[in-house]
Amino acid sequence: MKPDFIDRLIHGAANGEGQTLVAFEKAAKKLPDTLVLFATYTKSPSV
């Protein structure tokens, strides 16, 4: 999987401003200077 067109546009704008792109999509890890966050699911204790 590769980043789609909009992701590449946002990445280009962020890099142009000297910022790091932060994303949740695994495909974004192919873009340089990008931080990919991975969500984990944990069942909360019953109240």
N, C-alpha and C positions, 0 to 999 in steps of 0.2 A: 504494500500500500504506500502511496506517496501523498504528500500534502496537496490539497486541492488549490485551485487558482486563488480563491479568497485568502486562504492561509498564507500563500506566498506573497500576496499584496500586503497583508497586515505585517508579515515578517519584514518585508522590505521597508515599510514605513517605520517600524520600530528600530530597525538597524540604522536607518537614516538619521534617527534622533539619538542614536547612541544607546538605545535601550535593549534589554533582553526580552524576547518573546517568551511568555509563559502560557503553556497550553495543557490540555488534558488528553489530546489525541496522540496515540502512539506514532502516527505518521509524521508528526512534527519533529520527532527526534532526528530526522534526516536533514533538518535545516540547521545551519550553524548558529551558534549563540542563542540556543533555545533551551528552555528548561521545561521538561515534561513532568507534570504532577500525576501521580497515580492514586486514585481513590480506592480506599479499602472499605469493605463493609464489615461491620462488627455488630452483632446482635446486642442491643442494649438490654440490661437486666430488667426483668419484670418488676414493676412497682406495686 
